[in-house]
Amino acid sequence: MSRTRKPAGRIAFVGAGPGDPGLLTRRAHAALVDADQVIYDRGVSEPLLDAIRVEAKPDTQFTPAEGAPGDVAKVLLSAARSGLSAVHLVAGDPFGHDSVVKEVQAVARTAVHFEVVPGVGQAEGVATYAGVPLPGVRTAADVDDVSALDFEALAAAILRGSLALAVDAGDLAAVRDGLLAAGVDGTTAVGVTGDGTGETQYTTTSTVDSFVAAALGFTGRVVLTLGGGVAHRDKLSWWENRPLYGWKVLVPRTKEQAGVMSEHLRAYGAIPCEVPTIAVEPPRTPAQMERAVKGLVDGRYAWVVFTSVNAVRAVWEKFAEHGLDARHFGGVKIACIGEATADAVRAFGIQPELVPSGEQSSEGLLAEFSPHDEILDPVGRVLLPRADIATETLAAGLTERGWEVDDVTAYRTVRAAPPPAEIRDAIKSGGFDAVLFTSSSTVRNLVGIAGKPHTRTVVAVIGPKTAETATEFGLRVDVQPPHASVPDLVEALAGYAVELRDKLAAMPAKQRRGSKVQGPTALRFR
């Protein structure tokens, strides 16, 4: 009688890098998404953990590391011997921590397979994000135990080139005393960076004599940079100098669409807060859409005009219900109101025939839509699938051009539930630096469920119709892009922030203090 042998498990010691989820290596990502158990150190950032949880297997267990290195090693070995894939996720690089080295040594004494996946070191990674190069002979270390530091060697490193240390904020005074005792000049330039590579990273520059006081209020892990590289920070700081860095931006959209805008905002340094104001639901009576899909297959339409990503999704979902695909659009031309909608169509393998080259709106589309010609267009009917509350501008304009229009409700937009009280208070009290509106319904619904944004909040709208609605509700429109798309809207807001920053920088100090301009851009000059 043969015994069933348990599959062999494995252990991975994975470096998470300094905190930004984008710095996780591909090898580290592969180990994490395949893991059955992830034990993480307290230094691993919450945004990174959140990102990993989204992609991990549904039953993956996440637990904080507790106890001595031997205790953690025992947990990892127990999981591996049960046939599981276990990961110890550590901030920075695994071998940058003495405790992790001891864990690896303990595992290496067994027959369990293991690997060590390097990560970007906290000290070097954060120094780069702070805009502080480490030229010459560099020394960079992630320090767990300040009492074990060789300050004489660190002083020599500063003389030879540059130094970067990742330490706990509570150990800053001990580091200062150690450096001074080792003969480091008290006027040596020092940079202290908190929340390194995070959304609220902040760097202060001072000297060895004064950096502890300058970093008052910093918590958690911080990175000290010392030496000539600190002087280059004014020109090389890029993370904290992104156009929207530190701006809290309200994103009132549907749950499905908010993610794309948030990604663009984060690229410019903003901190997006997604507040669903609209829920997309199927039409109450599906008969119209059923007839429309049958008409597409039977060649009833010459054109399909899509006015939103939601309309594209609604039609394709109905196609899927009937086992249809892109081939059944053969012979039908497709027009899209803007590039975002066109991209949604292209995602299904179809290239739209018409996207407005100028204003991306109903008017812009009509300006380029050819009138019906009975000879050139033997089929004179247009399918217009859209929301239940859409305006009549497009349907009326197509009819004036001689087309017969089937105006079909493809989906309904309903008002979402109100956001939590703290978000409603922040909206009304000016807690957000900007709000981005992508449709008239987002304006109406946000005001309806949460109240009107404070006058100090920058209002950005995607197009003229949205601007009209915002004005009707008493909002001051500050930003409107030349083309109606999410990337253009975010880029326009970033450009506005740069103009604002330049304008404030040119003001005399007294005028800056008296300026009504609010937000992170203004605060940097006060």
N, C-alpha and C positions, 0 to 999 in steps of 0.2 A: 504494500500500500504506500503510494507516494504522498509526500506532504507538499501542500501548496506553499511555495516560497513567497514571502512578501517582496514586492518590488523595492529595489534599493532607492532610498531617498538621497537628497543632496543638500548641501549648505552653501549659501553664497553670502559673503561679506561685501556689501554694496555701498559705495560712496555716493552720497546724495548731492555732493557739491555744496556751494555756499547758501543755497536757498531757492534761487530762481528755478522753477520747474523746467525751463528751457535749457538749463545746463546739465540736465541728467543725460548721461551717455546712452547710446542705443543698446549697448550690452547691459547696462544697468536696467533700462526700461524692460528689456526682454526677460531678465531675471525676475523682476517685480510682477509683471503681468502673468507669469507662469507660477508664481509662488502660492503655496497653500497656507503659509504662515509668515507674517512679516512682523519682526520685532524691531521697533524704531527707538532711537535715542531722543532725548528731550530737545537736542539741538536741531533736529530736522524740522524745517518750516511747515506750518499748517497748510499754506497754499500747495506745497509740493505733496503733502500727504493726501490732501483733497483730490488733487489731480490723479494720483496713483489709485485711489479708491474707485474713481470713476472707471478706470480701465482694467482693474484687477478682476479676477474671477469672483462670481457672486458669493462664494462661500469662503473666501480668503479671510483669515483671522488677522486682525491688526492689534497688537498689544505693545505697550511701552516697555522698554528694557528696564529691569529692576535688579538690584543686588550687585554683587561683585562679578568680575569677569568669569569666574568659574561657574557662577549661577546661570549666567546667560548662555555659556557654552553647553551646560547640561540641558537647558530647554531646547537649544538648537539640535543637539545630538538625539534627544528623545524624539523630536519630530522626524528627523531624518531616518532613524531606525524604525519608525512606523510607516516608512515609505513616502513621506511627505517632502515637498520642497520648502526649505526654510531659509529665510533671508534675514540677516541683521543689517538694517539700514542705518547708516551713520552719517552725520554731517561732514562735509568736506571729503577727505580721502581716508579710507579705512586705516592705513598704516600711519596716519597722522595722529592716531590716538594710542597711547601705551596700553590702555585697557583692551582695545580691540586686538592688538598684537598678541596679548596674552591669551585671548579667546582663540585666535587662529592657531597658536601653539598647542592649546589644549585639544582642539579638533584634529590637528595634524598627528597627534599621538594615537589616533584611532584609525580604523580602516574606512571611515566614512569619506565619501568623495566631497571635496569642497573647492571653491574658487574665490578669488578676491578680485572684485571689480573696482578699478580705480575711479576716483572722483576728483573734480576740480577742488583743490585745497581752498579752505575758507579764506585764509590770509591773502593768498595771491589773487583769488577770484574777486574778492571784495575790493582789493586795491585797484584792480583794473576797472571795476564798475564805478569806483570813486574818482577815476581819472588820475590816479597816482602811479606813474611808471616806476619800476624798480630797476634802475639802470646799474651798471657796474657789477660788482660782486654782490649778489642778492642773497638775503636770508629771509625765508618765509616759514612760519611755523604755526600750527594750530595747537595752542597750549591748554592742557587740562589742569596741570599743577604748577602754578607760578613759583612755588617755593623750590621747585627743582630746576628753575632756570639758571643758566650760567650767564650772569649779567656782564661779567668781564668779556666773555665771547661776544655778547650782543653789542657791547660798546665798540669792540673792534670791528664788528660787521658794519656798524654805522659809519665808521671812519673809512672803511674800504668801499662802501657803496650805499646800500639801502637795506631797510629792515621792515618787515611786515609781521605782526603778531595778532593772532585771533585769541582773545582772552574773555573771561567773564567780566562784565562791567564792574562788579564788586571788587575785582582785583586790580583796578587801574592805579589806585594809590600805591599798592605794593610794587607795581611795575615802575612807577615814577621814582619811588625811593630807591629801588634797586639800580635803575639807570644812573641816577645822580651819584649814588655811592660808588658806582663803577667809573666815575669820572666823565660821564657824558655832559657836554656843555648844556646848561639850562636853557639857552636860547635856541637850541636845535629845533627846527620845524617839526611839528607833529600833526598828523591828521587822525581824527577819530571818527569812525563810521559805524552807525547803528543801523539795525535791520538791513544788513548788507544784501544787496541784490533784490530786496523786497520792494513792495509798492510804496513804502514810506521811508526808504533809505535816506539817511541824512548824515552829512559830513561836516564836521567843524574843524577848523585849523587853528592851531595855537603853538605853544612851545612845550618843551619838557617840563618847565617850571609850572605851567598853567593848564595843561591839558585836562587834569582831573576836574578842575572847576568848570572848564569849558564843556565837558561832557556830562555835567550834572543833569540827571533825569534820564540818561541812557540806561537801558535795562537789557538783560540777556547777554548774548555774545556780541562783542564789538571787535573791530579790527583797528589796530594802531599801525600807522605808516610813519616811518621816520627816515630822514635823509633828504638828499637833493630832489628826489622825485616829487615831494610835496609842493614845491614851488611851481610845478607845471600844472597843478590841478585847475587853475583858473581857465586854462585853454583846453585842457584835455577831458574835463568832466563832461561826460556824455549822458549817463543814466539820469542824473538829477537835473540835467539841462534840456531834457526833451520838452517839446512845446507845452504839453498838458500835464507835466509832472506834478503830482500831488492834487490835481483837480478831482473833486468828487463829482461825478457826472451821472445824472439820473437818466435811465434808459427805459422809457415807458413803451413797451412793445408786447407782442404776443410772446408766449414762452418759447415757441419754436424759433422765432426770428431774433431774439435778443442776443443770443450767443455770438452771431456774426459781428454785430456792431460792437459788442464788448471786446472782441479780439482786436478790432481796429483801434479802439480807444486805448487799450493796454499798450499797443505798439507805440503810441504817442505819450505814454506815461500816465494816463488817467486812471482813476479808480472807479470803475463803473458799478452802478447799483441798479440791478434789473428789477423793474416793478411791472409785472404783467397787468396791463389795463384792458386787454382784449382777449377773449377766448374765441377761437374759430370752431364753428360747429357746422354739421351738414345742414342743408336746407330742410325746412319742415316737411315739404312734399318733394320727393325725389323724381317725380314724373317728368319735370322739365329737363333735368339732366339726362335721364334715360333716353328721351326723344332726341336730345342733342347728340349724344354719343352714337345713336343709331344713324342719325343724319350724317355724321362725320364719316362713318363707314360706308354709307350708301352714296356718297358724293353729293350731298345736298348743299354743301357750303364751298364757296370759293376761298374764303378767308376765315381764320380764327384770330380774334384780337384778345390778347392777354393783357390785363391791366395791373396784375400783381402776382407775386410768387404764390400766394395762397390760391389764386385761380388756376395756375398751372398745376399745383399739387392736387386740387380738387378734381380736375379733368383726368389726370393720370391715375388717381385712386379709382375713379369710376371705370377707366380702361382696364385696370388690373382686376376689378370685380368680374369683368366679362372675358378675361383671358386675352385681351388685346394688347398691342404694343405699338412702338413708333411706326412700324410699317403701315399701319392703318391710317396714317396721316398722309399717305401718298396722294399727290395731286392737290392737297390743300395748302394754301400759303398761310404763313403765320406772321402776325405783327405783334410787337411788344412795346409797351409804353416807355420802358427804360431798360438800362443795361442789367440791373439786378434781375428783372423778370426774364430778360433774354438769356442770362446765365442759367436760370432755372430750366428753361426750355432746352438749352444746349446740353444740360446734364442728362437729358433723356435721348441724346443722340440726334437732335434735330437743329438745324441752323435756321433761325428766323429770317424771313425775307425783308422785313422792315423793322428798323429801330430808329426813332428820331435822332437825327444828327445834331439838332439844336436843342431846344427846350424839351426835356423829357416829362411831358404831361399830356393830358388829353388834347389840348390845343396844339402842342408840338407834333403829336402823332397825326392829327387831322390835317395839319399844314402839308404833310408829305404823303398823305393817303390819296391815291388817284381816284377820280370820279369813276362811276360805273360806266363802262362802254359795252353796249349790247353785242358788238361784233367781237371785241377782244375778250370780253368776259361773258361767255355763254351762261355761266352760273352766276347769278347776281345776289346771292345771299351771304351774309356775314354772321358768324356765331360770336356773341359777346358774353362769355361766362365771367361773372363778377360777383361782388358782395351784394348783400340784400340792401345796403344803405348807400350804394354808390350813386354819384350824381348822374344826371341825364345828358351831360354835355357831349360825351362821345357818341352815344346812340343817336342823338339828334343830328350831330354833324355828319355821321355816316349816311343817315337818311337823306339829308340835304344833297349829298353827293350821288344820290341815285341808288344807293344800296338798300336792300331789304335786310333788316336787322332782327335776328333772334336774340333778344336781350334776356339772358337766362341767369337765374340765381344759382350760383355754383356753391356758395357757402354763406353762412351767416356770421356776423361779428356781434358778440354779446359782451356786455361790460363784465369785467372780472371783479372778484371780491376786493374790498379795500385792503391796502397794505397794512402792516403792523403800525401801531400808534407812533413809535419812534420815527418811522419813516415819514408818516404824515406830518409830524411836528417839524422834521427837518425840511420838508418841502415848503411849508408855510413860513418857517423862520429864517430861511436863507442858508440852511445847512448844506445845500448842494451848490457847487460853483456854476454848473451848467445843466441844462435839460435839452435832450434831443428829441424832436417830434418828427415822425416819419409819415404821418397822415393826419387828416382832420379828425378822425375818430380817436386817435391817441390823445389829441388835445382835449376833446370833449370828455373822454372817459377819465383821463387823469384828474381833471378839475372836478369831475363828478364823484370820484371815489376817494380823492386825497386832498382836494383844495387847490387853489391857485399858487403857483410858484412865487416866491418872494421877489420883489423888484430887483434885488441885487444879483439874482440868478441869471446868467447869460442864457438866452433862449435861441436855439438853433432849429431851423425848420428845413425840411427836405425840398419843398417846392412852393410855388405861388398859392395854390389852394390851401395848403397847410398854413401858410403865412396869413391868409385871409381869416381863417378860423381862429388862429391865435390872437389876431388883432381884435376880432369880435369878442373874445373873452377877456379883453383888456390887457393882454400881454404885449410887451415890447419885443419885437423881433430884432435880434442883433446879428444873426448869421443865416445866410441862405446861399447854398452852393450854386454854381452856374448849371450843373447837371444834377438831376434828381436821382442820386444813388447813395447808398450807405457810405462807401469809401469817400465819395466827394463831400458828403456832409461832415464826416469826421475830419477830413483834411481842411475843410473850410473853418471848422472850429479851431483846429490847431493853428491855422494862419491868423485867425483873430487873436489868439492868445499871444502869438509872437508880436503882432502889432501892438498889443496892449503892453507887453513887456518892454518893447522898444520905446513906446511913448512914456511909460513910467520912468525908464532909465534916463530919459532926456530931461525929466522934470527936476527942478531944484528940490532939495530935501524937504523944505517947508511945504511946498506944494504937494509932494507925495503924501505927507502926513495928512493933509487936508483933502486929498482926493477922495471921491466917492467910489472909486474903483475898488472892488472887493476881490477876494479869492487868493490863491497861493501866489499868483503872479505879482499882485500888489504887496503881499506880506513880505516877499523877499527883499523889497526895497525900503522897508520901514525900519 
